[in-house]
Amino acid sequence: MITAISYRNALIVILTFLIVPGAFGQLLQVTSPPSGLSYYPLYQEGQSYTITVSADPSVSNVLVTTQSPLPAAQPTGDPLTFTLTLPTNISPGIYNISAAGGTASGDVEAAPVLIDVERADLPVSLSIQPPSIQLNGVGDQAPISIWGTFNDGTTLFLSNSSSLNLSLGNRSVATATSQQWITGNGLPPIAPATAIAAGVGTATITVSMGQKNTLVSTILFVTVTQPPKGPAPVITSVSTTTGTPGETSVTVNGSNFGSAQGSGYIELGNMSATSITSWTPTQIVATVPLGSMPGVVEVKQNGLASSDIPFTTGELDPVASRTVDRNKACTTLIAFYVRRRRVL
C-alpha cells in the first residue's frame, strides 16, 4: 500500500471518466493507479511500477497503452496486471495511461489515467529561451520555454513540470500560469508555464525549483506594449492535425504570418513549437514540440492570433500491434483541464 505524502516531488495520479459514445465505459477500467485525487511517493526514472486493470468477462485481449515517450507497459502472468518501467531522462510533466480490449461488438477503452512524472533530483541550473518576451496588449499570452541542466549533464525541457515555482515581479503588468498542483482546489492544469499580459509596462517572472539551500532560479523579462493594428494571421490548411511530439513535421499554410518569425510563434498541441524549419508570410513548417499534449494549431504574430484548429498529440505505445483511436477522448480531456488553469 502506498502512503499519501506532500505533493512536492511526487507522482500525482488522476482518473477522470469521459463520456465518449462507444469508447469508454465500465467494461474496462484502470484500477491502479486508482481513481480520485491522490498523492504518491516519487515515481523515479528507471523504476518499475504495476498497472492493474479490471475488465468485464466479455472483454478479451486487454492491453495497456501509454503516451509517448513512456514505453509500452509489459504484460505479466496475470492478464490484467502490467509492468511499466519509466525511462531515464524524459521531460517532467503529465502523461496519460489507458487500457483497451475487444468484445464481440467491437473495441472498448478505459478512461485515461493522468500521471505526473518528475525527476528525483533538482537541476543544477535553469535557463529560459528566449530570456525576454514581448506581449502585445492585455490578455496576450506566450509560453515560457524553461530548460534545466542536471548533475549527470542531461538538459531537459521543464515547462510542464509541476515542481516549478513562478514568482511575479509586477502583477499589474504580467501574471503567469504553471503546472503546479492546486492544493485543495481540484485538478491541475495541463499546460506549460505561460506568461500573460495584465497591463502595459515591464515586469519580471522568476522561475525556480527547490527550496532554501537547494533553490535554483532564473528570470524572464516581460515587456507589454499596446496591441498592434493590422490583419491577424489566417490559417487556410494544415498538413496534418495529429502528430507525435518531437517527430512529426507540420506544414501550415495561410497568410499574414510575417516575413520572419520575430516575436511570433506557432502552437502545435498545447505548446509552442521550438523547432521551426521555415517561416514565410504564407507558410510555416515546424515540428510538434516534445511534451506537447492535445490542443490546437494556432499562429500568432505581432500580438494577433489566428483561429484555432484542433490538434491531437501523444502517440500511444501498445503492448501488441494494434491501433487505438484516442484523439477525440484526449481532445475532450485537455479542454476540460485547461479551463482550470491556475493564474498566479
N, C-alpha and C positions, 0 to 999 in steps of 0.2 A: 504494500500500500504506500502511496506517495503522500507525503505530508505537505500541506499548503505552507508557503513562505512568502516573504516580501516579493513584490513584482520585479525588483531590480535584478538584472542578470538571470531572468527566469524565462521559461518557455510558457507562453500564455496560450491556452488551447480553448477555442471557442467553437461550439457546434450550433449551427443555425439551420433550421429547416426552411426550405423554399418550396413554394408550390409552383411546379412546372408540369403541365399536363403530360402524363405518360413517362415522366423522367424520374421523379423522386416519390418515395412513399415508405410505408412501414415494412415493406417486404425485405428491405435491406437497410442496415444501419451500422455506422461505425460506433462501437461501444467503448473503445479505448484508443485514444483519449476520450473521456466521457463528455456528455453534453453539459451545457451550462458554462458559467464563467469560473475558471479555476486557475490556481497558481501552482507551478511545479518547479522542482529543482532544475537547474540549467540542463538543457539537452546539449551536451558538449559535442563538438565535431569529432568524428571518428568513433563515437559510441553507438551502440545498437539499442533499439527500443522496440517494444512489442506493440503491434497494432492488432486489435481484435474486432471482429465483425459479427453481428447477429443476422441471420438470414432465415426467411420463411422456408419450409421444406420444399416449396415449389421452385426455389431459386437454386441454380446449379452453376458450376464453373465460376465461383466467386474469385475476384482478384481485387487487389488494392492499387489505386492509381495515385500518382504523385505529381506535383508541379515541378517542372524543370527549374533549377538544376538538381533537385532532390533525385536520388536514384530510385529505381524500382524497389518496392517492398517485396522481400523474398518470402515464398511460401514455406511453411513448416510441416510437421507431421499432421497437424490439425488443419483441416481445410478452411477454418475460419480464423486462423491465427497467422500473422505475418511478422516478419522482422524488417525494420527499417534502420539502416546504418547511415547516419548523417555523414556527408562528405566533409573533407577538410577544406578550409579556406573558401567558403561561399559567402556571399554578401549577406549580412544580417538582415532580417526582415520577416514578413509574414508570408508563409507558403500554405498551399492547401493540399489536403489528402482526402480521397474519396474511395468508394468501393463500387464495383459493378458486377453484374451477374446476368444470367439468362433464365427466362421462363419459357413456357410453351407459347406464350403470346408475344414474346419479344424481350428486349433488354430492359433491365431495371438498374437504377443507380442510387446510391446513398447520398444524402445531403453532405456537402463537403465540410470537413473539419479544418479550421484555420490554426496553424501553429506558428508561433513567433520564435524563430531560431536566432540566438545571439551567441557571440563568442564568449568563452570563459575569461579571456584576458582583455585588458584595455589597450587601445593603440598607444604608441609612444608619441605620436604626433598626429595632428589633424590639419587638413587643408581644404579650402573652398575654391572651386574652379567654375567661373572666374571669381576673384576675391571681391568684386564690386558689381552691382547691378543697377540698372535704371528702370524705374517703374513709371508708367505714364498715366497719371490720373488716379483718383481714389477708387479703390476696388481692383486695380490692376494687380496681377499676381505673376510670380515667377518661381520655378522650383529652385531649391538650394542644393547644388551638387557638392556633397561632402565626401571626402576621402580620408581614410585613416591608414597609417603605416604601423605595423605591429613588430614586436621584437624579432619574429622569425623572418622579417624582411618582406612579408606579404603586404600589399596595398589593396584595400577593399573599399567598395562603394558603400557608404554608411547612411545615406539619406533616408533609407527605410527602417533604420534601427530604432527600436523603442527605448534604447539606452541613451539617446541623445537628450541633452538639455539645451533649451533655447532661452536666452536672456535678452530682453528688449531694451535698447538704449533710449528710445523716444517713441512711446506708444502712439503719440499723436501723428507721427509720420509713417511708421511701419509696424505691423504686427506679424505674427508668423504662426503656422500650424506645424505640428510634429506628430510622429507615430507614437509618442509617449502614452503610456497607459493612463486612462482617465479613471482614477480611483473613485469608486462609488457612483460613477455616472454612466455605467453601462459599457458599451463596446468601444474599442479604439478605432480611429480612422485607418483606412488602408490607403495611404497616400504618402509620398515622400515629403520631407521638410519643404515648406513653401513660404516665401515672403509675400506679404500682402500690403499694398499701399493704403494708408489711412489718411494722409494729408500731404500737402506739398512741403518739401524740405529735405533734410538729410538725417540719417539715423544709422545706428549700428545694431547688428544682431550677433550676439556672442554665442557660439556653438561650443558645447563642452561635453565631455564624458568623464565619469568618475566623480569622486568627492574628495575634498580637502587635499591631503597629501598626494593623492593619486590623480588629481584633476589635470586633464589636458584640454586645451581650448584653442579656438581661432576666431577671427572676427570677419563678418561680412559687412561691407559698407553699402548702404542703400541710399539712392537718390530718387526722390519722387518729383516729377515735373507735371506741368499742366497737360491734360490729354491732348494729343495731336489731332489735326484735322486731315481729312483725306479718305480715300476709299480703303475699306478693310480688305484683307486677303479673302479670296474666293477659291474654294476647292471644287474642281469640276470632276475629278476622277482620282481613284486610289487603286494602285496595282493589286493590293490585297487588303482585306480587313481582318486578317488574323495572322499571327506570327509568333515565332519563338524568340524570346529575349536573347540578345547577343548574337543572333544568327540571321534572322530574316531581314532582307533589304526591302524597303518600301519606297515606291515612287509615287509622289503626289503631284498632280497636275492642276493648274489653275491660273490665277492672275493676282497681281498686287503683292507678290511675295517679297519684293525688294531685289535690287540688283546683287546684293550680297546679304549674308545672314545678319551682320551687325548685331543689334540687340535683340533680334528676333529669335524665335525658337519654334520647333515643331514637336508636338506632343504625340507619342505613339503608345497607347495604353494609358497608364496613369503617371507617366514620367516623360520628361523632356529628353529627346534624343541627343546624345553626346557624340556619336559617330555619324557625321554628315559627309557624304561623298560629294555632293554638289548642291548648289543653291543658286537658282536663277529667278528672274521675275515670274516665270511661268512653271517652273518645275523644281522640286526638291527630292533628292534621293538620300535616304537615311536608314540606319539600322535600328531595329527595335532595341531599346536600352536594356541592359541586364537589370533584373529585379522588377521590371515593369509588369503590372497586372492589368486585367481588362479595364478598358476606359474608352478613350476616343482618339481620333485623329484631329488635330487642331493646329493651325498655323497662326502664329502671332508675329506681327511686325509693326514697329512704331507705336506700340500700345494698343493696336487694333487687332481683334481676333476674328478668325473665320468661324463659320458654323461648325459644330461638332459632327463627326461621323463615328458611329460606334466601332470600336476596335477591340478584339479579344486577343489575349496573350496567355502564355503559360502552357506549353506543350506538356501533355501527360506522359509519364513513362509506365506503360502497362507491364504487368508481370508476364502476360502472354502476348502473342502477336495479335493485337486487337485494337480497334479504334473506338473510342467513346466520345461522342459529341457532347462537350460540356460548355460550349460557347454561350448558349442562352442563359444557363444557370449562373455562370461566372459573371456575366454582364449584370444580371439582376443582383447578385451578391454584392458586387463592388458598388453599385449605385446605392444600395442600402447603407453600406458602411460610410461612404464618402459624405453622405448627408450628415453624419455625426462627427465630422472633422472638428477637432478642438482648435479654437482660436485663442492664442495666448494673450 
